[in-house]
Amino acid sequence: MPAEIITPETIIPKTVTPETVVAEARGWLGVPWRHQGRSRSGIDCVGLVVCVAHALHLSDYDSTGYSRRAQGQGFVEHFRANMDGVAIPDACPGDVLVFADQAYPCHCGFLTERLGYPHLLHAHATRRQVIEEPYAGEWPDKIKFAFRFRQSGS
């Protein structure tokens, strides 16, 4: 039986940086929007967060069965259970922002940066695809929560 080769990668888990999270999320740009989608043939805002987390081995959690209409705080409870909350002013590129339309949280996306300005990378239902746009206009008024992925083993 061959001896197992031990390398630093097998002993020390790879640290996922905010840059790694943003790069993985950007790999989904242009993917069509599809409610509850979880693949490159179609994805929604939650699916984008789930797929990035899975690809980077940050979480194996997923939740489906949600409606397109926000009802109560259930949408945000999944983030609270699986990510660390961050004060909104302390959010950094790679963090997940959660937005509300009217009363309830109903949308999420990744905070990114381009040319020194904050941007939002998200699966946009109206635009029918994953986009990255300036974090401006309606978005700052709609933000309700910010979350950060937990590192493996933390």
C-alpha positions as a Markdown table, in Angstrom:
| # | Residue | x | y | z |
|---|---|---|---|---|
| 1 | Met | 0.0 | 0.0 | 0.0 |
| 2 | Pro | 1.5 | 3.4 | -1.0 |
| 3 | Ala | 2.3 | 5.8 | 1.8 |
| 4 | Glu | 0.1 | 8.9 | 2.0 |
| 5 | Ile | 1.9 | 12.0 | 1.0 |
| 6 | Ile | 1.4 | 14.8 | 3.4 |
| 7 | Thr | 1.7 | 18.3 | 2.1 |
| 8 | Pro | 1.0 | 21.7 | 3.7 |
| 9 | Glu | -2.3 | 21.8 | 1.8 |
| 10 | Thr | -3.5 | 18.6 | 3.5 |
| 11 | Ile | -2.6 | 19.9 | 7.0 |
| 12 | Ile | -3.6 | 23.6 | 6.8 |
| 13 | Pro | -6.9 | 24.5 | 5.3 |
| 14 | Lys | -6.7 | 27.0 | 2.5 |
| 15 | Thr | -7.8 | 30.5 | 3.7 |
| 16 | Val | -10.5 | 32.0 | 1.5 |
| 17 | Thr | -9.9 | 35.8 | 1.1 |
| 18 | Pro | -12.4 | 38.4 | 0.2 |
| 19 | Glu | -10.7 | 38.6 | -3.2 |
| 20 | Thr | -11.3 | 34.9 | -3.7 |
| 21 | Val | -15.0 | 35.3 | -2.9 |
| 22 | Val | -15.3 | 38.2 | -5.3 |
| 23 | Ala | -13.4 | 36.3 | -8.1 |
| 24 | Glu | -15.7 | 33.3 | -7.7 |
| 25 | Ala | -18.8 | 35.5 | -7.7 |
| 26 | Arg | -17.6 | 37.3 | -10.9 |
| 27 | Gly | -17.3 | 33.9 | -12.5 |
| 28 | Trp | -21.1 | 33.9 | -12.6 |
| 29 | Leu | -21.5 | 37.2 | -14.4 |
| 30 | Gly | -23.9 | 36.8 | -17.4 |
| 31 | Val | -25.5 | 33.6 | -16.1 |
| 32 | Pro | -29.3 | 33.8 | -16.7 |
| 33 | Trp | -31.6 | 34.5 | -13.8 |
| 34 | Arg | -33.9 | 31.7 | -12.7 |
| 35 | His | -36.0 | 31.6 | -9.5 |
| 36 | Gln | -34.3 | 29.0 | -7.2 |
| 37 | Gly | -31.7 | 28.2 | -9.8 |
| 38 | Arg | -28.5 | 26.6 | -8.7 |
| 39 | Ser | -26.5 | 26.1 | -11.9 |
| 40 | Arg | -24.9 | 28.0 | -14.8 |
| 41 | Ser | -28.1 | 27.4 | -16.8 |
| 42 | Gly | -30.0 | 29.7 | -14.3 |
| 43 | Ile | -29.5 | 31.1 | -10.8 |
| 44 | Asp | -31.2 | 33.5 | -8.4 |
| 45 | Cys | -29.7 | 35.8 | -5.8 |
| 46 | Val | -29.7 | 33.2 | -3.0 |
| 47 | Gly | -28.4 | 30.5 | -5.4 |
| 48 | Leu | -25.5 | 32.8 | -6.3 |
| 49 | Val | -24.5 | 33.0 | -2.6 |
| 50 | Val | -25.0 | 29.2 | -2.2 |
| 51 | Cys | -23.0 | 28.3 | -5.3 |
| 52 | Val | -20.1 | 30.6 | -4.3 |
| 53 | Ala | -20.1 | 29.1 | -0.8 |
| 54 | His | -20.1 | 25.6 | -2.2 |
| 55 | Ala | -17.3 | 26.3 | -4.7 |
| 56 | Leu | -15.1 | 27.7 | -2.0 |
| 57 | His | -16.0 | 25.0 | 0.5 |
| 58 | Leu | -17.3 | 27.6 | 3.0 |
| 59 | Ser | -20.7 | 25.9 | 3.5 |
| 60 | Asp | -22.7 | 23.0 | 2.1 |
| 61 | Tyr | -26.0 | 24.7 | 3.3 |
| 62 | Asp | -28.8 | 25.4 | 0.9 |
| 63 | Ser | -32.4 | 26.3 | 1.2 |
| 64 | Thr | -35.1 | 26.2 | -1.5 |
| 65 | Gly | -38.8 | 26.3 | -1.4 |
| 66 | Tyr | -39.0 | 30.1 | -0.8 |
| 67 | Ser | -41.4 | 32.2 | -2.7 |
| 68 | Arg | -40.6 | 35.2 | -4.9 |
| 69 | Arg | -42.5 | 37.5 | -2.6 |
| 70 | Ala | -40.9 | 38.3 | 0.8 |
| 71 | Gln | -42.8 | 37.3 | 3.8 |
| 72 | Gly | -41.5 | 38.0 | 7.3 |
| 73 | Gln | -37.9 | 37.6 | 8.3 |
| 74 | Gly | -37.4 | 34.0 | 7.1 |
| 75 | Phe | -35.2 | 35.1 | 4.2 |
| 76 | Val | -32.6 | 36.7 | 6.5 |
| 77 | Glu | -32.7 | 33.9 | 9.1 |
| 78 | His | -30.8 | 31.6 | 6.8 |
| 79 | Phe | -28.0 | 34.1 | 6.5 |
| 80 | Arg | -27.9 | 34.6 | 10.3 |
| 81 | Ala | -27.7 | 30.8 | 10.9 |
| 82 | Asn | -24.8 | 30.3 | 8.4 |
| 83 | Met | -22.8 | 33.5 | 8.2 |
| 84 | Asp | -21.5 | 36.1 | 10.6 |
| 85 | Gly | -23.3 | 39.4 | 10.8 |
| 86 | Val | -21.3 | 42.5 | 10.0 |
| 87 | Ala | -22.3 | 46.1 | 10.8 |
| 88 | Ile | -23.4 | 47.6 | 7.5 |
| 89 | Pro | -20.7 | 50.4 | 7.5 |
| 90 | Asp | -18.0 | 47.7 | 8.1 |
| 91 | Ala | -19.0 | 45.6 | 5.1 |
| 92 | Cys | -16.1 | 44.9 | 2.7 |
| 93 | Pro | -15.8 | 43.4 | -0.8 |
| 94 | Gly | -16.8 | 39.8 | -0.6 |
| 95 | Asp | -19.5 | 40.3 | 2.0 |
| 96 | Val | -23.1 | 39.6 | 1.3 |
| 97 | Leu | -25.6 | 42.4 | 1.5 |
| 98 | Val | -29.3 | 41.8 | 2.1 |
| 99 | Phe | -31.9 | 44.2 | 0.9 |
| 100 | Ala | -35.6 | 44.8 | 1.6 |
| 101 | Asp | -38.4 | 46.0 | -0.7 |
| 102 | Gln | -40.9 | 47.7 | 1.5 |
| 103 | Ala | -41.0 | 45.8 | 4.8 |
| 104 | Tyr | -39.2 | 42.5 | 4.4 |
| 105 | Pro | -35.7 | 41.2 | 3.3 |
| 106 | Cys | -36.0 | 39.7 | -0.2 |
| 107 | His | -32.8 | 40.2 | -2.1 |
| 108 | Cys | -29.0 | 39.7 | -1.7 |
| 109 | Gly | -25.8 | 40.2 | -3.5 |
| 110 | Phe | -22.0 | 40.5 | -3.1 |
| 111 | Leu | -20.3 | 43.8 | -2.3 |
| 112 | Thr | -17.5 | 44.3 | -4.7 |
| 113 | Glu | -15.2 | 47.2 | -5.8 |
| 114 | Arg | -14.4 | 48.5 | -9.2 |
| 115 | Leu | -12.1 | 51.5 | -9.9 |
| 116 | Gly | -12.2 | 52.4 | -6.3 |
| 117 | Tyr | -16.0 | 52.5 | -6.0 |
| 118 | Pro | -18.4 | 50.0 | -4.3 |
| 119 | His | -20.4 | 47.8 | -6.6 |
| 120 | Leu | -23.1 | 45.2 | -6.2 |
| 121 | Leu | -22.8 | 41.8 | -7.9 |
| 122 | His | -26.1 | 40.0 | -7.9 |
| 123 | Ala | -28.6 | 37.9 | -9.8 |
| 124 | His | -31.1 | 40.5 | -11.0 |
| 125 | Ala | -34.6 | 39.3 | -11.8 |
| 126 | Thr | -35.5 | 42.3 | -13.9 |
| 127 | Arg | -32.3 | 42.3 | -15.9 |
| 128 | Arg | -32.6 | 38.5 | -16.2 |
| 129 | Gln | -29.0 | 37.7 | -15.4 |
| 130 | Val | -26.1 | 38.1 | -12.9 |
| 131 | Ile | -24.7 | 41.6 | -13.1 |
| 132 | Glu | -22.2 | 43.9 | -11.4 |
| 133 | Glu | -23.4 | 47.5 | -11.1 |
| 134 | Pro | -22.5 | 50.5 | -9.0 |
| 135 | Tyr | -23.7 | 50.3 | -5.4 |
| 136 | Ala | -25.7 | 53.5 | -5.8 |
| 137 | Gly | -29.2 | 54.6 | -6.6 |
| 138 | Glu | -31.8 | 52.6 | -4.8 |
| 139 | Trp | -29.5 | 50.0 | -3.2 |
| 140 | Pro | -28.0 | 52.0 | -0.2 |
| 141 | Asp | -31.6 | 52.9 | 0.9 |
| 142 | Lys | -32.7 | 49.3 | 0.7 |
| 143 | Ile | -29.9 | 47.6 | 2.6 |
| 144 | Lys | -30.9 | 46.0 | 5.9 |
| 145 | Phe | -28.1 | 43.5 | 6.7 |
| 146 | Ala | -24.5 | 42.5 | 5.9 |
| 147 | Phe | -23.0 | 39.1 | 6.4 |
| 148 | Arg | -19.5 | 37.5 | 6.0 |
| 149 | Phe | -18.7 | 33.9 | 5.3 |
| 150 | Arg | -17.3 | 31.9 | 8.1 |
| 151 | Gln | -13.9 | 30.3 | 7.4 |
| 152 | Ser | -13.7 | 26.5 | 7.7 |
| 153 | Gly | -13.1 | 25.5 | 11.2 |
| 154 | Ser | -14.0 | 28.8 | 12.7 |
